[in-house]
Structures are given as C-alpha cells and as structure tokens.
Amino acid sequence: MSDGEFFFCLKHHRVEGEDGCRAADRLGPYATEAEAEHALEKVRERNESWDDDPKWNDDAPSA
C-alpha cells in the first residue's frame, strides 16, 4: 500500500487507501497502516472508557 492516509473499511474488515470504500463505511484517516489495522480495538477501548465515565452515565437519574 502506498504512503498517505489509511482507512479501516467496516464493510470488508480490511485496511484501504484513499480510493477505498465510501466514507460512511470506514474509519480514519490514520497515519499508518498499522494504526488502521487496530481501528476496531481503539473503538472498543474508547467505548469502554466512555461507558465508565461518570460524567456520561446515561443511567443516572435526571435532576
């Protein structure tokens, strides 16, 4: 794959370059192919972090 921006395609579960699938079907851009390969891991980590953040607790009673 060439230098430039890399994306993780959610439709095909693979790393793509700029000319890949449509933007709605991918995550990125990432600076390296390796970062794009780990995109779903990063999403999981961020989701867990946000789920555990007391400032964003949707289950808390409203004032």
mmCIF file of the N, C-alpha and C atoms, coordinates in Angstrom:
data_MODEL
# 
_entry.id   MODEL 
# 
loop_
_atom_site.group_PDB 
_atom_site.id 
_atom_site.type_symbol 
_atom_site.label_atom_id 
_atom_site.label_alt_id 
_atom_site.label_comp_id 
_atom_site.label_asym_id 
_atom_site.label_entity_id 
_atom_site.label_seq_id 
_atom_site.pdbx_PDB_ins_code 
_atom_site.Cartn_x 
_atom_site.Cartn_y 
_atom_site.Cartn_z 
_atom_site.occupancy 
_atom_site.B_iso_or_equiv 
_atom_site.pdbx_formal_charge 
_atom_site.auth_seq_id 
_atom_site.auth_comp_id 
_atom_site.auth_asym_id 
_atom_site.auth_atom_id 
_atom_site.pdbx_PDB_model_num 
ATOM 1   N N  . MET A 1 1  ? 0.854   -1.173 0.000  1.00 0.00 ? 1  MET A N  1 
ATOM 2   C CA . MET A 1 1  ? 0.000   0.000  0.000  1.00 0.00 ? 1  MET A CA 1 
ATOM 3   C C  . MET A 1 1  ? 0.899   1.235  0.000  1.00 0.00 ? 1  MET A C  1 
ATOM 4   N N  . SER A 1 2  ? 0.448   2.276  -0.614 1.00 0.00 ? 2  SER A N  1 
ATOM 5   C CA . SER A 1 2  ? 1.267   3.483  -0.763 1.00 0.00 ? 2  SER A CA 1 
ATOM 6   C C  . SER A 1 2  ? 1.259   4.341  0.492  1.00 0.00 ? 2  SER A C  1 
ATOM 7   N N  . ASP A 1 3  ? 2.181   5.306  0.511  1.00 0.00 ? 3  ASP A N  1 
ATOM 8   C CA . ASP A 1 3  ? 2.213   6.267  1.609  1.00 0.00 ? 3  ASP A CA 1 
ATOM 9   C C  . ASP A 1 3  ? 0.974   7.144  1.539  1.00 0.00 ? 3  ASP A C  1 
ATOM 10  N N  . GLY A 1 4  ? 0.603   7.742  2.659  1.00 0.00 ? 4  GLY A N  1 
ATOM 11  C CA . GLY A 1 4  ? -0.553  8.620  2.686  1.00 0.00 ? 4  GLY A CA 1 
ATOM 12  C C  . GLY A 1 4  ? -1.476  8.250  3.820  1.00 0.00 ? 4  GLY A C  1 
ATOM 13  N N  . GLU A 1 5  ? -2.746  8.422  3.579  1.00 0.00 ? 5  GLU A N  1 
ATOM 14  C CA . GLU A 1 5  ? -3.736  8.136  4.614  1.00 0.00 ? 5  GLU A CA 1 
ATOM 15  C C  . GLU A 1 5  ? -4.269  6.724  4.450  1.00 0.00 ? 5  GLU A C  1 
ATOM 16  N N  . PHE A 1 6  ? -4.587  6.107  5.599  1.00 0.00 ? 6  PHE A N  1 
ATOM 17  C CA . PHE A 1 6  ? -5.119  4.759  5.604  1.00 0.00 ? 6  PHE A CA 1 
ATOM 18  C C  . PHE A 1 6  ? -6.456  4.758  6.337  1.00 0.00 ? 6  PHE A C  1 
ATOM 19  N N  . PHE A 1 7  ? -7.332  3.867  5.931  1.00 0.00 ? 7  PHE A N  1 
ATOM 20  C CA . PHE A 1 7  ? -8.671  3.759  6.498  1.00 0.00 ? 7  PHE A CA 1 
ATOM 21  C C  . PHE A 1 7  ? -8.965  2.302  6.795  1.00 0.00 ? 7  PHE A C  1 
ATOM 22  N N  . PHE A 1 8  ? -9.832  2.063  7.790  1.00 0.00 ? 8  PHE A N  1 
ATOM 23  C CA . PHE A 1 8  ? -10.297 0.707  8.056  1.00 0.00 ? 8  PHE A CA 1 
ATOM 24  C C  . PHE A 1 8  ? -11.715 0.602  7.530  1.00 0.00 ? 8  PHE A C  1 
ATOM 25  N N  . CYS A 1 9  ? -11.935 -0.316 6.595  1.00 0.00 ? 9  CYS A N  1 
ATOM 26  C CA . CYS A 1 9  ? -13.245 -0.497 5.981  1.00 0.00 ? 9  CYS A CA 1 
ATOM 27  C C  . CYS A 1 9  ? -14.095 -1.395 6.881  1.00 0.00 ? 9  CYS A C  1 
ATOM 28  N N  . LEU A 1 10 ? -15.222 -0.865 7.340  1.00 0.00 ? 10 LEU A N  1 
ATOM 29  C CA . LEU A 1 10 ? -16.132 -1.623 8.194  1.00 0.00 ? 10 LEU A CA 1 
ATOM 30  C C  . LEU A 1 10 ? -16.923 -2.664 7.398  1.00 0.00 ? 10 LEU A C  1 
ATOM 31  N N  . LYS A 1 11 ? -17.033 -2.468 6.126  1.00 0.00 ? 11 LYS A N  1 
ATOM 32  C CA . LYS A 1 11 ? -17.772 -3.396 5.268  1.00 0.00 ? 11 LYS A CA 1 
ATOM 33  C C  . LYS A 1 11 ? -16.938 -4.641 4.952  1.00 0.00 ? 11 LYS A C  1 
ATOM 34  N N  . HIS A 1 12 ? -15.659 -4.442 4.658  1.00 0.00 ? 12 HIS A N  1 
ATOM 35  C CA . HIS A 1 12 ? -14.784 -5.542 4.249  1.00 0.00 ? 12 HIS A CA 1 
ATOM 36  C C  . HIS A 1 12 ? -13.797 -5.976 5.328  1.00 0.00 ? 12 HIS A C  1 
ATOM 37  N N  . HIS A 1 13 ? -13.740 -5.226 6.450  1.00 0.00 ? 13 HIS A N  1 
ATOM 38  C CA . HIS A 1 13 ? -12.826 -5.507 7.565  1.00 0.00 ? 13 HIS A CA 1 
ATOM 39  C C  . HIS A 1 13 ? -11.373 -5.608 7.099  1.00 0.00 ? 13 HIS A C  1 
ATOM 40  N N  . ARG A 1 14 ? -10.958 -4.570 6.378  1.00 0.00 ? 14 ARG A N  1 
ATOM 41  C CA . ARG A 1 14 ? -9.563  -4.513 5.929  1.00 0.00 ? 14 ARG A CA 1 
ATOM 42  C C  . ARG A 1 14 ? -9.121  -3.063 5.800  1.00 0.00 ? 14 ARG A C  1 
ATOM 43  N N  . VAL A 1 15 ? -7.824  -2.878 5.741  1.00 0.00 ? 15 VAL A N  1 
ATOM 44  C CA . VAL A 1 15 ? -7.232  -1.547 5.575  1.00 0.00 ? 15 VAL A CA 1 
ATOM 45  C C  . VAL A 1 15 ? -7.283  -1.170 4.102  1.00 0.00 ? 15 VAL A C  1 
ATOM 46  N N  . GLU A 1 16 ? -7.647  0.080  3.852  1.00 0.00 ? 16 GLU A N  1 
ATOM 47  C CA . GLU A 1 16 ? -7.727  0.591  2.486  1.00 0.00 ? 16 GLU A CA 1 
ATOM 48  C C  . GLU A 1 16 ? -7.012  1.930  2.388  1.00 0.00 ? 16 GLU A C  1 
ATOM 49  N N  . GLY A 1 17 ? -6.671  2.293  1.186  1.00 0.00 ? 17 GLY A N  1 
ATOM 50  C CA . GLY A 1 17 ? -6.095  3.606  0.923  1.00 0.00 ? 17 GLY A CA 1 
ATOM 51  C C  . GLY A 1 17 ? -7.191  4.626  0.675  1.00 0.00 ? 17 GLY A C  1 
ATOM 52  N N  . GLU A 1 18 ? -6.805  5.764  0.172  1.00 0.00 ? 18 GLU A N  1 
ATOM 53  C CA . GLU A 1 18 ? -7.747  6.860  -0.071 1.00 0.00 ? 18 GLU A CA 1 
ATOM 54  C C  . GLU A 1 18 ? -8.855  6.481  -1.050 1.00 0.00 ? 18 GLU A C  1 
ATOM 55  N N  . ASP A 1 19 ? -8.582  5.585  -1.970 1.00 0.00 ? 19 ASP A N  1 
ATOM 56  C CA . ASP A 1 19 ? -9.543  5.225  -3.008 1.00 0.00 ? 19 ASP A CA 1 
ATOM 57  C C  . ASP A 1 19 ? -10.388 4.006  -2.631 1.00 0.00 ? 19 ASP A C  1 
ATOM 58  N N  . GLY A 1 20 ? -10.558 3.761  -1.352 1.00 0.00 ? 20 GLY A N  1 
ATOM 59  C CA . GLY A 1 20 ? -11.328 2.617  -0.892 1.00 0.00 ? 20 GLY A CA 1 
ATOM 60  C C  . GLY A 1 20 ? -12.819 2.885  -0.919 1.00 0.00 ? 20 GLY A C  1 
ATOM 61  N N  . CYS A 1 21 ? -13.513 2.207  -0.049 1.00 0.00 ? 21 CYS A N  1 
ATOM 62  C CA . CYS A 1 21 ? -14.971 2.312  0.033  1.00 0.00 ? 21 CYS A CA 1 
ATOM 63  C C  . CYS A 1 21 ? -15.397 3.727  0.449  1.00 0.00 ? 21 CYS A C  1 
ATOM 64  N N  . ARG A 1 22 ? -16.701 3.955  0.396  1.00 0.00 ? 22 ARG A N  1 
ATOM 65  C CA . ARG A 1 22 ? -17.227 5.286  0.722  1.00 0.00 ? 22 ARG A CA 1 
ATOM 66  C C  . ARG A 1 22 ? -16.964 5.618  2.199  1.00 0.00 ? 22 ARG A C  1 
ATOM 67  N N  . ALA A 1 23 ? -16.912 6.876  2.504  1.00 0.00 ? 23 ALA A N  1 
ATOM 68  C CA . ALA A 1 23 ? -16.551 7.347  3.843  1.00 0.00 ? 23 ALA A CA 1 
ATOM 69  C C  . ALA A 1 23 ? -17.475 6.802  4.925  1.00 0.00 ? 23 ALA A C  1 
ATOM 70  N N  . ALA A 1 24 ? -18.741 6.615  4.636  1.00 0.00 ? 24 ALA A N  1 
ATOM 71  C CA . ALA A 1 24 ? -19.694 6.120  5.634  1.00 0.00 ? 24 ALA A CA 1 
ATOM 72  C C  . ALA A 1 24 ? -19.386 4.692  6.062  1.00 0.00 ? 24 ALA A C  1 
ATOM 73  N N  . ASP A 1 25 ? -18.584 3.968  5.280  1.00 0.00 ? 25 ASP A N  1 
ATOM 74  C CA . ASP A 1 25 ? -18.270 2.572  5.577  1.00 0.00 ? 25 ASP A CA 1 
ATOM 75  C C  . ASP A 1 25 ? -16.867 2.375  6.139  1.00 0.00 ? 25 ASP A C  1 
ATOM 76  N N  . ARG A 1 26 ? -16.216 3.454  6.566  1.00 0.00 ? 26 ARG A N  1 
ATOM 77  C CA . ARG A 1 26 ? -14.847 3.275  7.046  1.00 0.00 ? 26 ARG A CA 1 
ATOM 78  C C  . ARG A 1 26 ? -14.492 4.218  8.179  1.00 0.00 ? 26 ARG A C  1 
ATOM 79  N N  . LEU A 1 27 ? -13.438 3.872  8.892  1.00 0.00 ? 27 LEU A N  1 
ATOM 80  C CA . LEU A 1 27 ? -12.898 4.672  9.984  1.00 0.00 ? 27 LEU A CA 1 
ATOM 81  C C  . LEU A 1 27 ? -11.574 5.251  9.519  1.00 0.00 ? 27 LEU A C  1 
ATOM 82  N N  . GLY A 1 28 ? -11.270 6.444  9.993  1.00 0.00 ? 28 GLY A N  1 
ATOM 83  C CA . GLY A 1 28 ? -9.997  7.037  9.646  1.00 0.00 ? 28 GLY A CA 1 
ATOM 84  C C  . GLY A 1 28 ? -10.175 8.485  9.246  1.00 0.00 ? 28 GLY A C  1 
ATOM 85  N N  . PRO A 1 29 ? -9.145  9.100  8.800  1.00 0.00 ? 29 PRO A N  1 
ATOM 86  C CA . PRO A 1 29 ? -7.889  8.528  8.337  1.00 0.00 ? 29 PRO A CA 1 
ATOM 87  C C  . PRO A 1 29 ? -6.894  8.277  9.469  1.00 0.00 ? 29 PRO A C  1 
ATOM 88  N N  . TYR A 1 30 ? -5.999  7.357  9.209  1.00 0.00 ? 30 TYR A N  1 
ATOM 89  C CA . TYR A 1 30 ? -4.895  7.023  10.110 1.00 0.00 ? 30 TYR A CA 1 
ATOM 90  C C  . TYR A 1 30 ? -3.594  7.291  9.369  1.00 0.00 ? 30 TYR A C  1 
ATOM 91  N N  . ALA A 1 31 ? -2.569  7.640  10.114 1.00 0.00 ? 31 ALA A N  1 
ATOM 92  C CA . ALA A 1 31 ? -1.277  7.985  9.522  1.00 0.00 ? 31 ALA A CA 1 
ATOM 93  C C  . ALA A 1 31 ? -0.529  6.762  9.006  1.00 0.00 ? 31 ALA A C  1 
ATOM 94  N N  . THR A 1 32 ? -0.764  5.606  9.643  1.00 0.00 ? 32 THR A N  1 
ATOM 95  C CA . THR A 1 32 ? -0.044  4.404  9.237  1.00 0.00 ? 32 THR A CA 1 
ATOM 96  C C  . THR A 1 32 ? -1.021  3.249  9.004  1.00 0.00 ? 32 THR A C  1 
ATOM 97  N N  . GLU A 1 33 ? -0.572  2.288  8.257  1.00 0.00 ? 33 GLU A N  1 
ATOM 98  C CA . GLU A 1 33 ? -1.370  1.090  8.004  1.00 0.00 ? 33 GLU A CA 1 
ATOM 99  C C  . GLU A 1 33 ? -1.604  0.329  9.309  1.00 0.00 ? 33 GLU A C  1 
ATOM 100 N N  . ALA A 1 34 ? -0.597  0.291  10.175 1.00 0.00 ? 34 ALA A N  1 
ATOM 101 C CA . ALA A 1 34 ? -0.724  -0.410 11.456 1.00 0.00 ? 34 ALA A CA 1 
ATOM 102 C C  . ALA A 1 34 ? -1.806  0.216  12.334 1.00 0.00 ? 34 ALA A C  1 
ATOM 103 N N  . GLU A 1 35 ? -1.868  1.542  12.368 1.00 0.00 ? 35 GLU A N  1 
ATOM 104 C CA . GLU A 1 35 ? -2.924  2.211  13.148 1.00 0.00 ? 35 GLU A CA 1 
ATOM 105 C C  . GLU A 1 35 ? -4.297  1.843  12.604 1.00 0.00 ? 35 GLU A C  1 
ATOM 106 N N  . ALA A 1 36 ? -4.442  1.816  11.306 1.00 0.00 ? 36 ALA A N  1 
ATOM 107 C CA . ALA A 1 36 ? -5.722  1.471  10.695 1.00 0.00 ? 36 ALA A CA 1 
ATOM 108 C C  . ALA A 1 36 ? -6.101  0.021  10.994 1.00 0.00 ? 36 ALA A C  1 
ATOM 109 N N  . GLU A 1 37 ? -5.117  -0.871 11.021 1.00 0.00 ? 37 GLU A N  1 
ATOM 110 C CA . GLU A 1 37 ? -5.377  -2.284 11.330 1.00 0.00 ? 37 GLU A CA 1 
ATOM 111 C C  . GLU A 1 37 ? -5.973  -2.455 12.718 1.00 0.00 ? 37 GLU A C  1 
ATOM 112 N N  . HIS A 1 38 ? -5.638  -1.560 13.643 1.00 0.00 ? 38 HIS A N  1 
ATOM 113 C CA . HIS A 1 38 ? -6.096  -1.661 15.031 1.00 0.00 ? 38 HIS A CA 1 
ATOM 114 C C  . HIS A 1 38 ? -7.254  -0.713 15.337 1.00 0.00 ? 38 HIS A C  1 
ATOM 115 N N  . ALA A 1 39 ? -7.931  -0.246 14.310 1.00 0.00 ? 39 ALA A N  1 
ATOM 116 C CA . ALA A 1 39 ? -9.008  0.731  14.483 1.00 0.00 ? 39 ALA A CA 1 
ATOM 117 C C  . ALA A 1 39 ? -10.130 0.208  15.381 1.00 0.00 ? 39 ALA A C  1 
ATOM 118 N N  . LEU A 1 40 ? -10.556 -1.026 15.179 1.00 0.00 ? 40 LEU A N  1 
ATOM 119 C CA . LEU A 1 40 ? -11.659 -1.560 15.986 1.00 0.00 ? 40 LEU A CA 1 
ATOM 120 C C  . LEU A 1 40 ? -11.264 -1.734 17.450 1.00 0.00 ? 40 LEU A C  1 
ATOM 121 N N  . GLU A 1 41 ? -10.006 -2.061 17.696 1.00 0.00 ? 41 GLU A N  1 
ATOM 122 C CA . GLU A 1 41 ? -9.524  -2.154 19.081 1.00 0.00 ? 41 GLU A CA 1 
ATOM 123 C C  . GLU A 1 41 ? -9.603  -0.786 19.760 1.00 0.00 ? 41 GLU A C  1 
ATOM 124 N N  . LYS A 1 42 ? -9.200  0.241  19.039 1.00 0.00 ? 42 LYS A N  1 
ATOM 125 C CA . LYS A 1 42 ? -9.245  1.605  19.579 1.00 0.00 ? 42 LYS A CA 1 
ATOM 126 C C  . LYS A 1 42 ? -10.686 2.023  19.852 1.00 0.00 ? 42 LYS A C  1 
ATOM 127 N N  . VAL A 1 43 ? -11.603 1.666  18.965 1.00 0.00 ? 43 VAL A N  1 
ATOM 128 C CA . VAL A 1 43 ? -13.023 1.977  19.164 1.00 0.00 ? 43 VAL A CA 1 
ATOM 129 C C  . VAL A 1 43 ? -13.531 1.295  20.438 1.00 0.00 ? 43 VAL A C  1 
ATOM 130 N N  . ARG A 1 44 ? -13.205 0.018  20.619 1.00 0.00 ? 44 ARG A N  1 
ATOM 131 C CA . ARG A 1 44 ? -13.635 -0.710 21.826 1.00 0.00 ? 44 ARG A CA 1 
ATOM 132 C C  . ARG A 1 44 ? -13.092 -0.049 23.089 1.00 0.00 ? 44 ARG A C  1 
ATOM 133 N N  . GLU A 1 45 ? -11.803 0.303  23.059 1.00 0.00 ? 45 GLU A N  1 
ATOM 134 C CA . GLU A 1 45 ? -11.181 0.946  24.224 1.00 0.00 ? 45 GLU A CA 1 
ATOM 135 C C  . GLU A 1 45 ? -11.882 2.264  24.558 1.00 0.00 ? 45 GLU A C  1 
ATOM 136 N N  . ARG A 1 46 ? -12.145 3.064  23.554 1.00 0.00 ? 46 ARG A N  1 
ATOM 137 C CA . ARG A 1 46 ? -12.801 4.360  23.783 1.00 0.00 ? 46 ARG A CA 1 
ATOM 138 C C  . ARG A 1 46 ? -14.226 4.172  24.287 1.00 0.00 ? 46 ARG A C  1 
ATOM 139 N N  . ASN A 1 47 ? -14.945 3.231  23.721 1.00 0.00 ? 47 ASN A N  1 
ATOM 140 C CA . ASN A 1 47 ? -16.314 2.977  24.167 1.00 0.00 ? 47 ASN A CA 1 
ATOM 141 C C  . ASN A 1 47 ? -16.343 2.538  25.628 1.00 0.00 ? 47 ASN A C  1 
ATOM 142 N N  . GLU A 1 48 ? -15.434 1.654  26.014 1.00 0.00 ? 48 GLU A N  1 
ATOM 143 C CA . GLU A 1 48 ? -15.363 1.213  27.408 1.00 0.00 ? 48 GLU A CA 1 
ATOM 144 C C  . GLU A 1 48 ? -15.036 2.378  28.324 1.00 0.00 ? 48 GLU A C  1 
ATOM 145 N N  . SER A 1 49 ? -14.118 3.211  27.902 1.00 0.00 ? 49 SER A N  1 
ATOM 146 C CA . SER A 1 49 ? -13.736 4.379  28.698 1.00 0.00 ? 49 SER A CA 1 
ATOM 147 C C  . SER A 1 49 ? -14.921 5.315  28.877 1.00 0.00 ? 49 SER A C  1 
ATOM 148 N N  . TRP A 1 50 ? -15.652 5.569  27.807 1.00 0.00 ? 50 TRP A N  1 
ATOM 149 C CA . TRP A 1 50 ? -16.802 6.463  27.886 1.00 0.00 ? 50 TRP A CA 1 
ATOM 150 C C  . TRP A 1 50 ? -17.936 5.833  28.697 1.00 0.00 ? 50 TRP A C  1 
ATOM 151 N N  . ASP A 1 51 ? -18.120 4.513  28.574 1.00 0.00 ? 51 ASP A N  1 
ATOM 152 C CA . ASP A 1 51 ? -19.169 3.828  29.339 1.00 0.00 ? 51 ASP A CA 1 
ATOM 153 C C  . ASP A 1 51 ? -18.902 3.915  30.835 1.00 0.00 ? 51 ASP A C  1 
ATOM 154 N N  . ASP A 1 52 ? -17.619 3.969  31.215 1.00 0.00 ? 52 ASP A N  1 
ATOM 155 C CA . ASP A 1 52 ? -17.242 4.011  32.627 1.00 0.00 ? 52 ASP A CA 1 
ATOM 156 C C  . ASP A 1 52 ? -17.054 5.431  33.152 1.00 0.00 ? 52 ASP A C  1 
ATOM 157 N N  . ASP A 1 53 ? -17.239 6.426  32.326 1.00 0.00 ? 53 ASP A N  1 
ATOM 158 C CA . ASP A 1 53 ? -17.050 7.816  32.720 1.00 0.00 ? 53 ASP A CA 1 
ATOM 159 C C  . ASP A 1 53 ? -18.301 8.319  33.446 1.00 0.00 ? 53 ASP A C  1 
ATOM 160 N N  . PRO A 1 54 ? -18.180 8.665  34.727 1.00 0.00 ? 54 PRO A N  1 
ATOM 161 C CA . PRO A 1 54 ? -19.361 9.094  35.486 1.00 0.00 ? 54 PRO A CA 1 
ATOM 162 C C  . PRO A 1 54 ? -20.014 10.369 34.935 1.00 0.00 ? 54 PRO A C  1 
ATOM 163 N N  . LYS A 1 55 ? -19.269 11.186 34.215 1.00 0.00 ? 55 LYS A N  1 
ATOM 164 C CA . LYS A 1 55 ? -19.851 12.400 33.633 1.00 0.00 ? 55 LYS A CA 1 
ATOM 165 C C  . LYS A 1 55 ? -20.811 12.068 32.492 1.00 0.00 ? 55 LYS A C  1 
ATOM 166 N N  . TRP A 1 56 ? -20.717 10.869 31.937 1.00 0.00 ? 56 TRP A N  1 
ATOM 167 C CA . TRP A 1 56 ? -21.545 10.477 30.797 1.00 0.00 ? 56 TRP A CA 1 
ATOM 168 C C  . TRP A 1 56 ? -22.407 9.271  31.136 1.00 0.00 ? 56 TRP A C  1 
ATOM 169 N N  . ASN A 1 57 ? -22.792 9.143  32.359 1.00 0.00 ? 57 ASN A N  1 
ATOM 170 C CA . ASN A 1 57 ? -23.586 7.997  32.796 1.00 0.00 ? 57 ASN A CA 1 
ATOM 171 C C  . ASN A 1 57 ? -25.057 8.235  32.441 1.00 0.00 ? 57 ASN A C  1 
ATOM 172 N N  . ASP A 1 58 ? -25.543 7.548  31.415 1.00 0.00 ? 58 ASP A N  1 
ATOM 173 C CA . ASP A 1 58 ? -26.928 7.705  30.961 1.00 0.00 ? 58 ASP A CA 1 
ATOM 174 C C  . ASP A 1 58 ? -27.932 7.107  31.932 1.00 0.00 ? 58 ASP A C  1 
ATOM 175 N N  . ASP A 1 59 ? -27.496 6.237  32.819 1.00 0.00 ? 59 ASP A N  1 
ATOM 176 C CA . ASP A 1 59 ? -28.395 5.577  33.756 1.00 0.00 ? 59 ASP A CA 1 
ATOM 177 C C  . ASP A 1 59 ? -28.650 6.398  35.017 1.00 0.00 ? 59 ASP A C  1 
ATOM 178 N N  . ALA A 1 60 ? -27.942 7.492  35.154 1.00 0.00 ? 60 ALA A N  1 
ATOM 179 C CA . ALA A 1 60 ? -28.097 8.320  36.347 1.00 0.00 ? 60 ALA A CA 1 
ATOM 180 C C  . ALA A 1 60 ? -29.444 9.035  36.315 1.00 0.00 ? 60 ALA A C  1 
ATOM 181 N N  . PRO A 1 61 ? -30.091 9.190  37.460 1.00 0.00 ? 61 PRO A N  1 
ATOM 182 C CA . PRO A 1 61 ? -31.376 9.902  37.500 1.00 0.00 ? 61 PRO A CA 1 
ATOM 183 C C  . PRO A 1 61 ? -31.175 11.354 37.080 1.00 0.00 ? 61 PRO A C  1 
ATOM 184 N N  . SER A 1 62 ? -32.124 11.878 36.340 1.00 0.00 ? 62 SER A N  1 
ATOM 185 C CA . SER A 1 62 ? -32.007 13.274 35.894 1.00 0.00 ? 62 SER A CA 1 
ATOM 186 C C  . SER A 1 62 ? -32.421 14.215 37.015 1.00 0.00 ? 62 SER A C  1 
ATOM 187 N N  . ALA A 1 63 ? -31.825 15.372 37.020 1.00 0.00 ? 63 ALA A N  1 
ATOM 188 C CA . ALA A 1 63 ? -32.096 16.346 38.081 1.00 0.00 ? 63 ALA A CA 1 
ATOM 189 C C  . ALA A 1 63 ? -33.322 17.158 37.802 1.00 0.00 ? 63 ALA A C  1 
# 
